[in-house]
Amino acid sequence: MQTEPQRSRAVFSTEDFALMKEAIAEHVKRVADDPRSVKFAHLYHRLGRIAS
């Protein structure tokens, strides 16, 4: 007997992405002088595309 695999469920909701984006925006402000701030800024923009 062969069954179909279960569909995967989303881990994060749209609201979760909005909250993460908000948190990252605040973090980017605090680490503005850190070279890694560019990576956080890119993450912020990627989350914006997902949550749209």
N, C-alpha and C positions, 0 to 999 in steps of 0.2 A: 504494500500500500504506500503510494507516494503522495505526500502532501505539499502544497505550495509553501514557500518560505513566508514567514510573517513580514508584513511591511514594517519598515523602520519608522519610528516616531521621531518627530522633531525634538531636539534637546532643548532648544531655546525658543521662546515665543518672540513675537514682534516687539512686545513691551520690554522683554529682556534686552534686546539689541539696543533699544532706545536708552535704557538705563546704563548699559555698558558704554555706549557712546558718550553719555553725559559724564560718567566717571573718568573716561579716558581724556575728555576735553579738559577736565580739572587737572588731571595728572600732567598733561602736556604743558599747562601753564606753570606748574611747579618745577618741571625739569627742563625748562626752555633753554638753559645753558648747557645741558647735557647733549652730547652728540646723538644719543639714542632717541632724543625727542622727535627726530625725523621719522623714526620707525613707528613711534606712537601716533604721530600725525597721519601717517599712511594708514595705520590700523583704524583710526577714527574715520577716515574717508571711506574705507572698505565697509565698515559697519553701516555707514550712511547709505551705501548702495544696497546693502542687504535689507535694511529696515524700510526702504522706500516702497 
